[in-house]
């Protein structure tokens, strides 16, 4: 399984997202320019220029026409995927951290950071079919959680919003009223900041990664803890195979402590676990520095990782991967 090394970012990667067909991969980094690549050979198609700060997160609409990006420049932008044209800018009073399109692409949930006296918030925006009709008004604004909300995604049928972040609690909100419906149990939940959250292909369960050196699998409707995957280093990124019962965790120690240790001690590899048995089944090394982003191709036959080193590594699985037995 030789990885394809994709060099295009000058700063650490923050997020990776495939479109629904799995033929395009969008990467976000701290260098202000989200980039789109062909997902089979890693060829760079183009960049989306316009942000003025680190880009933390992105999402692609179901028809692969619309890209939404969240940036530290206190804005969220809508782009035409094909032409790279900026269609609209939502402005906020603090850095935008995460974005997620609803199932029908009619809504987007955006989280903003605490900043200069402004608390963190979850904002729901309506996305117009015609960009010229787009409005910046929020349909719903939820505040309450302390600290940064690192990720918020839509629950089943857009009825709920699932959020997680710095205070290590996962919350499920009613997306109509903004009412808090459920909170994760403190005893079984994460002990430190939750860095990442990803849903299963069918939306029935989701996986969270945390600086407490573990990842946890949760039931989307009941918020029951299903599985826990323990590892030796802080988890920055998680991904779930849509094809096999595999979860992948990526991480490594903080950038600040990287230079003080031997590069082999950093444990900068993407670790594969059996989703059901919670056992480690293998690892993919290669990044020089922590892994900040992971994504599976929707067909489950390849995955990509983005690192603190500014590289995206694209891995097409060999045939023997699909017959791993434990």
Protein Blocks (a to p, Z undefined) as FASTA:
>chain_A
ZZddddfbfbdcfbdcddfkopaccdddfeopacdddfklopafbdcehiacdcfbdcdd
fkomaccdddfkopacdddfknopafbdcddfbdcfbdcddfkopaccdddddeehiacd
dddddddfblklpcfbdfbdcehiecjdfbdcddehhlaccdddfkopacdddfklopaf
bdcdfklmcfbdcfbdcddfkopaccdddfkopacdddfklopafbdcddfbdcfbdcdd
fkbccddddedddfklmmmpcfklnopacddddfklopafbdcehiacddfbdcddfklp
accdddfkopacdddddfklmmccZZ
